[in-house]
C-alpha cells in the first residue's frame, strides 16, 4: 500500500488508537539552546549527576556553536550555545531564554520517517541527510512541531562514535556521581488556549500517536489557576507527549504565564524516571537542588487517600514527595524548583519565573505482577495506561515555610477521582522553562 493510500485509510482512526507507520524506538536525545553551554553542562553534571560524553566546538572545527553532550542511564541531553550573536541559536535564546529546541527520536529509517510524517502534514525542517566520520554514518531528518520546537529522526545503526559526526569524545576533569535517573518518562508541551486539540490531532495523524489520558480544567485547577491537558503516546508506550493549554481561573493560568515568559509554545518540562525516588531526592537535595513543596496538610490526609504504600510516610513527608494511586498501583513524584535568571526572579508560589529548570522524580509501584516483572527487567514503561499525571498548581518552594491549605477548588480530592490523581502528582512547572527536566520512576 502506498503512503497516500495509508493516509486515506487512517482518516477515521479513533483518537485512542495508534498507527504503526512510524516506529519510534526511543528518545535519542534532547537538545537545549542555552546562553552558556559549558555552564549548563557543569550544572547538570554536578547537580543532577549527568556524565559529559561528547563535545563539539572550536577544537573540533565547529566555528558556529559549542555543544556538550551529557548522559545518565538512557537519558542524553545536549546543551548548545552560539559563538555568534546573529545565529539562529542566539536568536532562539534571545527570544525564549534557555530552552528545548530539539526532541530527537531513534528510528530504523530516517528517510521513511520523514516521508511518512510530511505526507501526513508534517512541516519539513531538514530533509533526509547524512553525517559521516571515521566512526561511521548517521542518517537524520527533521520536522517542526509546536512553537519553535523540532522533532528529529535519528538512525545511528551504522555509527560507533561518541555522539554524532562533528563531536569528539569528552571526559570531564571532575568525577561524576549519578543519582539514579534512568530514562525520559515524558516531555510536556504548552500551547495557546484553543490549540491543544489541534496539536493532539497533529500527533495523532502526523506521528501516529494515540490519546492516553485527558484532564480537563476541573481535574487540574485551584481557585486561581487551571489548565487542560491531553496525553499522547506512541505505540510502544516509550514516548509520551502531554499537551497543555491554559484554562480560565481567577488569576492567570500557569500555562498562560509560561506562554508569556517563554514568548510562545514550547517544552514546559521533562520528566525522568528513577528506581529509587527517596535516595535520588535526598542526594539531589544534598547537592543544592531545590524542590517545589505542597502544604503539609497534604500529608495529613495521604494515608486515607492513597492507602498503604511500601515507602516510609515520614520520609515521603520530609522530602515533599507526591503520592497518587490508581487501579494499576501508585505513583511517587516530585518537581524541582525552577532556577532563576536575571530576566525575572519571583518567589511566587505560582512559579512564574523566566527561563527556569524543573525536575521531578516519579516512582510507580504496579498492582499487577506482570507489570512489576516488566519493571524489574528495565522496561521503560511498565505502567503504560496511566503513566502520566499533571502537576499541582499551588506548590510552594521548599525553601519557604509551607502555608496552610489553600482554598483551591478540587485541589486535594478523594481517592480515585481524576482530581486526586492530577493534584497529587503534579506541581506548577516553570512558565518559561522550555524544557528543563523532571524525573520519574515507574515500578
N, C-alpha and C positions, 0 to 999 in steps of 0.2 A: 504494500500500500504506500502511495506517495505521501509526502508531508501534507500536501494540500488536502488529500482525502482524509488523512488523520485529523486535521484541523476541523474539517466539516463534521466528521463523526463525533467530535468531542463537544460540540456546541451545547448539548443537553446533559453533559456530565454533572451530577449533583455536586454541590459545593463541598460535601463531606467525603467525596470520592477522589482519590488521586489518579493521575495518569502516569503511564510508565515510559513516556517518550524521553525523559531526561533523568538519567541515572546519576544522581549526585552521591558520591561515595562518602564525603565528609567535608567539614570546613578545612580548607587548605591553609589559609592564613587570613588575618585581618590587619589591614594597613591603616595607620593613623597619619594624618598630615599634622605636624606639630611645629611649634616655633623653634625648638631646640631638641634635635633628635638624641644627642648624647645625654642631655639632662633627663629626658623622658625615659631613656633606656636605663639610666642609673636608678631612677625612682622605681621602675618595675623590677629591676634586679634585686635591689636591697630592700624594697618594701614588700614585694609580693613573691620574691623567690624565683624569678624567671632567669634562665641561663642565656647569656649572649652567645649566639652560634654563628652569626654571619654579619658581614659589613660591606657596604658599598659607599664609595666617596672618592675624594681626590686620589687616594692611594691606589684605587682600582681603575682609575681612568675616567671616573664619573665626575664631570665638572659642573653638573647641574644640581644634583641633590646629594644629601648624605642620609644613609639609611642604616639602622641597626635592627637585626632580627633576633628576637628572644623567644625562648621556648620553655615550656613546663608541661610535662605529660604530653598530651596531643594538642596542646594549645600553642599556636605560633602567632606572635604579634610582630608587626613591622612598624617602626617609627621613622618617618621620613620628614626632613626639613630641607628647605631650599637654600642654595648658595646665593641666589639672585632675587632681588626684590620684585621683579616683574614676571616671575614664572607662574605657571598655573598652580603649583604647590603653594607658593607665597600668597597668591590671590585667595585660594581656599582658606588658608589660615587667617588671613586678614579679615575675611568676611565672617567666618564661623568660629575662629579660635581653634584650639586643638580638638581634633575630632576624627571620626572614622570616614575614610574615603572609599576603601575597597573591602568588600567581603568576598573572599575567593573560595571557590568550591573545587574539590578534587573530582575529576571526571576521567573516563577512559578515552574520550574523543572530544577535544575542544572544538573542532570544526563542526561535528554533528550537534554539539550543544548550542553553538552559535546559530546554526541553521534552524534548529528546532524552535528556539526561542524567538528569533527575529521573524520567522514565518508566522508566529502566533501574535505578533505585535510588539515584541521587544525592540527598544531603540538601540541600534548598534553604536558602540563606542570604539571598539577595536576589532576589526575583522580578524579571522584566524591568522596567527603569525608564529614564528619560531624564534627561539633564542638558543644559541649554541656556544659551547666552550669545550675545553678538554675533557670535561666530565660527562658530556652527552648533550641532549637536546630537550628543551621544554617547549611544549606547544600550548598556546593560550589564546583566549578571545574574551571580549568584554561587552556587556550591555548595561544600560542605565536603569536605575530603579528610582525610588523616591528621592526628592531633593537633588543634591549633587553626589549622591552615593552611587557606587558602581558594583556590579557583580562580575567577577572574573572567573572564567572556567580554566582550570589548570590540569594539563596532562603531563605528569612528570615520570611516567613509566619508563622512559629511556634516559633518565638523568640520575647521577650519583653524587652530585655536588652538595655543598653545604645548604644552599637555598635555591638560587636561580643563577644562570649565567650573568656575569657582571658583579657578582658578590664573591667574596672570599671568606673562608672560614675565619672565625674571630673568637679569641679566648680572652676573657677579662683577666686583669691582673688580680682582682679581688675574688675571693671564694664566694660561691653562690649556695645558699641553703634553701631548697624548695620547701613549700608549705603544704604540698599535697594536692594542688589543683590538677585536675585530670583532663578535662576536655571542655569545649564550649557547649553549654547546655542550651542557651537560646540567645538570640540577638533581637532587641526590641527597636522598632522604628516608630517615630512620632510623625504624624501627618496633620494637615489642617482639618478644621471642622468640615465635615461633609465629604472628606476624601478617604476615609477608612474603607468604605465598601469598594471604592474604585481600586485601591491597592490590594484588597482581599481578592477581588476578581482578577487583578493582574497576576498575582501569584498563582491563582487557580488555573488560569488559561495559559499564561506565558511560561510558568515554571512547572506546572503540573502538580502543585501542592493541593492539599485538602484542608478544610477548616477543622481544627481540633476542638476549640472551645470558643465561647462567646460570652463576654462580660459586658453588661450594659451599665448605664450611669447609676442605677440603683444598687448594683453589686459593688462598684468601686467608687465610693463617694464619702464625703464628710459634709458638714453643714456649709463649708466654704468652698470645697473643691471637688471636682468629679471628672471622670474620664470614661471612655468606652474603648473596648479592646476586643479584637478577634485574633486568635492564634492560628497561624498557618504552619503546616508541617509537610515535609516531603514524604515519599512512600516508605522509606526505611525508618522514619521517626528520628533520625540522627540530626536533622536540621529543622529548627523551629524559628519562626519569624512572627512574634506577636506584633500586631499593628494597632497603635493607639491613636485616638483623636480626642480633642477636648470635649467636655460636656458643660452645660450651664450650671453654675453654682453662685453663691452669694459673692464670691471673690473669683479672681482669675484662676482657671484650672492650671494644675502643674504642667499639663501638656501645652497649654497656650503660653505659659511662661517660657517653656523650652523653646517653642517656635519663635518667640520674640527675641530671646537672647541668642539663640543659635542662628537666627535670621533665616528660618526656613525649616523644612522637614529634614530629618536625619536620624542617625542611630542614637537612641537615648541611653541604653546601657547594654552591656554584655554580661551574661550570666555564665559562671564557670562552676563545674561540679567538683566536689571533693568527697573522699570516702570517710573523712573524719572532720566534721564541721567544728566540733569543740576544740580539737587540737589546732586546727587551722586558724580559727579566730583568736585563740589565745596567743599563738605565735605572731599573727599579724598585729595584734594589739601591742605586743612587746616591741614591735618594730616601729610603733608610732602610727599605724594605720587606724584611722578613726571610723567609727560605725554610727549609723543612724540608730536612734533609740525610740521605742514606743513608751507610753506611760506605764509605770509599774503596775497599775491596776489591770493591765492586760494579763499579767502572770497570775493575779489572784484568782481569775476565773478559768485559767488554762486547763487544769485537770478535768473540770466538768465539761469543758468544751471539746477537748480532743481525746479524753480517756487516757489509758495507760500508755506510756512510751518507755523505751528502753533507757534513754538518756536521763541523767540526773536533772531533775527540775530546778534544783538550786543553781546548778551550773548554767542551765538554759537562761534563767533569770539574770544571773550575774553577767553573762556575756551579751544579753539582749537579743537572743536568737528567737525568731518567729516560728511558730508551730502550727500546722494545719493537717487535717485528716480528711480522707475521702474513702470510698469503698475499696480502694486498692492499697491503702496503707496511710502513712503520714509523711509529711514534708517538713523539713527544717530549713530555714532560710534567713539570711541577714544581708543588709545592704551597707556598703561603706558610705561614710560621709564624703560628699564631694570635696575635692581640693579647691582652693580659692585662687583667683588670679587678680591682677591689678584692674582688669576691666570692670569687675564688680565683686564686692565682698558683702555677704549678707549672713546674718545669724538667724534669719527667718526659718521657722520650722517647716515652711512650705518648700524650703530648699531652693529658693530662687537665686542660684548662683551661676555665674557665667563660666564657661569652659571648665566644667567640673568632672571629676572622676568618681564613678560609683562602682563599688564592688560588693557583690553579695555571695554568700555561701549557702547552698541548699543541700539538705540530705533527706532522701526519701526511703522509708522502710516499707516494703511491699507486703501485702497480706498473703498473696498467692505464692506458694513455694516455687512455682516455675519462674516467677518474676524474680524472686530472691536469688535463685540459682543463676539467672542471667546476669544479675548484678555482680555476683561473685566471680563470674567469668570475664568481667570487664566490659560487658556490652554497654554501649554509650547511652542507651535509652531503655532501661528495664521497666519503666512505668510509663509507657508512651501515651496512653489515652488521656491522662490527666497530668501531663508532665510539667505544666507551667502554671504559675499563679502570679497575678499582678501585685503592685506594691502599696502599703498603707499610706494614704495621703496626708497623714498628720504625724509622722515620726519626727522625733527631735534628736539632734546630735548628742552623742554620749558624753560630750564634754560639758553639757549643761544638765542641771538637775531636772529629772523627769517631772512633768507637770501632772496635775490631777486629770482625771478622764475628761476629754473634751465633750462637747455636746454633739459630736459627729453623729449624723444620722446613719444607722446601719453600719457603724464602723467596727463594732465588735459584736458579731451576730451569733445566733445559736448554732450548735454543731450541725454540719450537713448542709447548711444553706449556702447559696452562692456567695453571699456577702461574707460569711465566715471564712470561706476559702480564700477569697480575694484579700480581705483585710489582714488576715493573719500571716500572709506570706509575702506581702508587698509593701514597699515603702516608697515615698515620693523620690523619684530619681531626678538628677540634676537637670534643670530645664535646658541648659546649654551644654550638656556633656555629650557631644556627639560621640557616644560610644565608649566611654570609659567603663570598665567591666564590672560584672557581678559574678560571684562564683556560686555554683550549685552542685549538690551531690544527690544522686538517686541511688537508692538501695533496693 
